[in-house]
């Protein structure tokens, strides 16, 4: 952007020479894609970095130096932008139509391969599941066959056992009849003995009853005598308790009388002590005063020692602060002196270089505006009309306006290119998102179709397996196994189970198998 020139003397260091400019131009490779991308980002045209012809600027050395300095600055900006690495040409057109379609096609092929692999895996797993179901069904039939065979054996053994049991029961019935006769005789003898024993017990109980009635009558008489004696004892105990209560009451009255006398004596003693304490009030007050004075003196001494220590610490800190302030003042003074010397030397050197440069510019302007170079009277009239400084300022202003205009044009091109890049980036992102969405939709559609096909095949196979599960016709199972093409291990297990059932075996011949049908 354009900046108003200040009233101070402008700082215009001499531009690099022609050799240095050509060396910098040689480093800027216009055929490099990175350099071209950096120039497009900065809005720099190739003609703006082309070397200037000094012969075209005869008598316009100031303008030549301004333009050359601008060209060198543009070259440095292009180099800096190219070295940053964010203008790689690989980013331009990275999302081309062919590469995107190729990636989409590769993605769909990868999805198709994955779906084919998944379908093959599902078929393999389905075959293993069917083999497992058939083997389980055959194992169940074998188990049922073994169970039926065991049941027949058990029935035969049960029949033999029942026949043997009937024979043993007939023999035991004969023995039981003989034992029943013996038991009847024994029971009759036992009943007769029980009756005789009952009569003996009845007689003994009668005698015991008479003896118990006599003992009960004697016990009742003894209890009546005992109740009389207890009544006399209770009356005696009541008399003794009344005498004891009177004695206790009298002792309590005596104790209360003694307590009252003791309390009266205590009251008289307290009154005497109170009278004696009132007589010693002055002595106690004097003692308290001395104690307060001692405490006040101790606190004052303690406060004085504390203040003395505090002021010693403050003095030590003040001394340290003065030392730090002196060191800081010396350091600041040293820095100020060194900086002032450097500023003075730099200002003197800058003023000297600026005066030399202005004298050189004035000398060249005088040579250009001399009568020899301007064609006689017109140049002399111009020299008489304007001073050298005014002409130099006017030329600088024109050069500055030209540079500012070119900078604005270059910034406009850079902004336009940046907007185009952003729009292209947004368009590329939208296309990429659309491609991804289309690919996802196609993949979802194919996945849904594969899932539906797998579900139909699974249902069909499940129906065939269910129909052949409980079927007594082995042809259905044989046909399904021939269509399934089971594994050799499954064939061996199935033949083993069929052999146990007494049914014909199945067999398949495959390449590389040693066993056949």
C-alpha positions, 0 to 999 in steps of 0.5 A, spaced: 500 500 500 502 507 498 504 511 504 505 518 504 512 520 504 515 523 511 518 530 511 525 527 514 530 525 509 529 519 506 533 513 507 535 510 500 540 505 500 544 504 494 541 498 490 545 492 488 549 493 482 548 489 475 552 483 477 548 482 483 541 483 480 543 478 474 546 473 479 539 473 483 536 472 476 540 466 475 537 463 481 530 464 479 528 459 475 522 461 471 521 454 468 520 451 475 513 449 477 514 451 484 517 458 482 511 459 477 506 457 483 509 462 487 509 467 482 502 466 481 500 466 489 504 473 489 501 475 483 508 477 480 508 477 472 514 474 468 516 481 465 516 484 472 522 479 474 526 480 467 533 484 468 532 491 466 536 494 460 540 500 463 541 503 456 534 504 456 534 509 462 539 514 460 539 520 464 534 516 469 538 513 474 534 514 480 528 511 476 532 505 474 535 504 481 527 504 484 525 499 479 531 495 480 530 495 487 523 493 486 525 487 482 530 484 487 524 485 492 520 481 488 525 476 486 526 475 494 519 474 495 518 469 490 524 465 493 521 465 500 514 463 498 517 457 494 521 455 500 515 455 504 513 449 501 505 451 501 505 452 493 507 445 491 504 444 483 502 437 486 496 441 489 494 444 483 489 439 479 491 433 484 483 432 484 483 430 476 477 427 473 481 421 471 485 419 478 478 420 481 475 415 477 480 411 477 480 411 485 473 410 485 473 404 480 479 401 485 475 402 491 469 399 488 473 393 485 476 392 492 469 392 495 467 387 490 473 383 492 471 383 499 464 381 498 466 375 494 471 373 499 465 374 504 460 370 500 465 365 499 467 365 507 459 365 508 458 359 503 464 355 507 461 356 514 454 354 511 457 348 509 460 347 515 454 348 519 450 343 515 455 338 516 455 339 523 447 339 523 447 332 519 452 329 523 448 331 530 442 328 527 446 322 525 449 322 532 442 323 535 439 317 531 445 313 533 444 314 540 436 313 539 438 306 536 443 304 541 438 306 546 432 302 543 437 296 543 439 297 550 431 297 552 430 290 548 436 287 552 433 290 558 426 287 557 429 281 556 433 281 562 427 283 566 423 277 563 428 272 566 428 276 572 421 276 573 420 268 572 426 267 577 422 272 582 416 268 581 419 261 583 422 264 589 416 267 591 412 260 590 418 257 595 417 263 600 410 262 600 410 254 602 415 256 608 411 262 610 405 257 611 409 253 615 412 259 619 404 261 620 402 255 624 408 256 628 407 263 629 399 262 631 402 257 637 407 262 639 401 267 639 396 263 643 402 261 649 404 269 649 396 271 650 395 266 656 402 268 659 399 276 658 393 274 661 396 271 667 401 277 668 395 282 668 392 278 674 398 279 678 399 286 676 391 288 678 392 284 685 399 288 686 396 295 684 390 294 689 395 293 695 399 299 693 393 303 692 391 302 699 398 303 702 398 310 698 391 312 701 394 311 708 400 315 706 396 321 703 391 321 709 398 322 714 401 327 709 394 331 710 395 331 717 402 333 717 401 339 713 395 342 717 400 342 723 405 345 719 401 351 717 399 352 724 406 353 726 408 357 720 402 362 722 405 363 729 412 364 725 409 370 721 406 373 727 413 373 730 416 376 724 412 382 723 413 384 731 420 384 730 420 388 723 416 393 727 421 394 732 426 394 727 423 400 723 422 404 730 429 403 731 431 405 724 427 411 725 430 413 731 437 413 729 435 417 723 432 423 727 439 422 731 443 423 725 439 429 722 440 432 729 447 431 729 448 434 721 444 440 723 449 441 729 455 440 724 452 445 719 451 451 725 458 450 726 460 451 719 456 457 718 459 460 724 466 458 722 465 461 715 462 468 718 469 468 722 473 467 716 469 473 712 470 477 718 478 476 718 478 477 710 475 484 710 481 486 715 486 483 710 483 487 704 489 493 704 494 487 704 491 483 698 490 490 694 498 492 695 500 485 693 496 485 687 498 492 685 506 490 686 504 484 681 501 488 676 507 493 676 512 487 675 508 484 669 508 491 666 515 492 667 516 485 663 512 487 658 515 494 656 522 490 656 520 485 652 517 490 647 523 494 647 527 488 645 523 487 640 523 494 637 530 494 637 531 487 633 526 490 628 530 496 627 536 493 626 533 488 621 530 495 617 537 498 617 540 491 614 535 491 609 536 499 607 543 498 607 542 492 602 537 496 598 542 502 597 547 497 595 542 494 590 540 501 587 548 503 587 549 497 582 543 498 578 545 506 577 552 504 575 549 498 570 544 503 567 549 509 567 554 504 563 548 501 558 546 509 557 553 511 555 554 505 551 548 506 547 549 513 546 555 512 543 552 506 538 547 511 537 551 517 535 556 513 531 550 510 527 547 516 526 554 519 524 555 514 519 548 514 516 548 522 515 555 521 512 552 516 507 546 520 506 550 526 504 555 522 499 549 519 496 545 526 495 551 529 492 552 523 487 545 524 485 545 532 485 552 531 481 548 526 476 542 531 475 547 537 474 550 533 468 544 530 465 541 538 466 547 541 463 547 545 457 551 540 453 546 534 454 540 538 454 541 541 447 543 549 449 538 554 451 532 549 454 536 546 459 539 552 461 532 555 462 530 549 466 536 549 470 534 557 472 527 555 473 527 549 478 533 547 483 536 540 483 532 538 489 525 540 487 527 536 480 529 530 484 523 530 489 519 530 483 522 524 480 522 520 486 514 522 487 513 519 479 517 513 481 514 512 487 507 513 484 509 508 478 511 503 484 505 503 488 501 502 482 504 496 480 504 493 487 496 495 487 496 491 480 500 485 483 496 485 489 489 485 485 492 479 481 494 475 487 487 476 491 484 474 484 488 468 484 487 466 491 479 467 490 480 462 484 484 457 488 479 457 494 473 456 489 477 451 486 478 447 493 471 448 495 469 445 488 474 439 489 471 438 496 464 438 493 466 433 488 470 429 492 464 428 497 459 427 492 464 421 489 465 418 496 457 419 497 456 415 490 461 410 492 458 409 499 451 408 496 453 403 491 457 399 496 451 399 501 446 397 495 451 391 493 452 390 500 444 389 501 443 385 495 449 380 497 445 380 504 439 378 501 442 373 497 445 370 503 439 370 507 435 367 501 440 361 500 441 360 508 433 360 508 433 355 502 439 351 505 435 351 512 429 348 509 432 342 506 436 341 512 429 341 516 426 337 511 432 331 512 432 332 519 427 327 522 426 324 515 426 316 515 428 316 507 435 316 507 435 318 499 433 326 501 440 326 506 444 323 500 442 327 495 443 334 500 450 331 501 452 330 494 449 337 492 453 340 498 460 336 497 462 335 504 469 335 507 473 328 507 473 329 515 465 330 515 465 324 510 469 319 514 464 321 520 458 320 517 460 313 514 462 311 521 455 313 524 451 310 518 455 304 519 453 304 526 446 304 524 447 299 519 445 303 513 449 304 506 455 309 506 456 315 502 463 316 499 466 322 494 473 322 490 477 328 490 483 330 487 489 329 492 485 324 497 487 317 498 480 314 500 475 313 495 468 311 494 
